[in-house]
Amino acid sequence: MKQVIHPTWYPDAKISCVCGNNFSAGSTLPEIRVEICALCHPFYTGTQKLVDTQGQVDRFVKAQERAAKIKVERVKIVEARAAKVQKTNSDKPSLKDLLLQARKQVSS
């Protein structure tokens, strides 16, 4: 094994968790900070823990709320357009009606 190319190995690297748990393990870093460990992980504790380091959950919730509002507005717009089309279609006689009227005028 070449001596120059490998990183320094720390057999007793200090690992500290946000929950306050500290333990040691082998690593290439002398000190590691983690957010979840075996003492606070939801799989081991059976409880749900929300990990939100950069506001990702809040952004997701806001995006969902915006999408719901846009969806409601879009439905209103589509309904208004449909009503407008129906109104314009009811105001205009169909081609069949126009042809029948023309025949009546020609025969009279």
Phi, psi and omega in degrees: 000132180285140184278332190275329190271347184268145178287164179290134181258125177253106183290335180240057179289137181276124179244123180238137182257160178296328181287350178107355180285135177234137176206174181234151179203169179280137182200169174269357176249141182286332181217133182231137175245128181239161180266330182226134176233186182293335180281333183243002180291135182301330180295321182274329183271336181082006178246158179267130178236128182266115180260114183225091186278329185231027178074024183292323180293316179298318178297320179295316180297317178297319179296321178295320178295316178298319180296322179294318178296316180297322180296317178296316179297320180296320179297318178298318179296316180296319179295319179296319178295318180296319178296320180295317179295319180295321179294315180293326179289326180284332179286327183267135174285154181284168180297324179297315179298318179297319179294320178295320178295320179295321179296319180295320181291324181289318182286338181278000000 
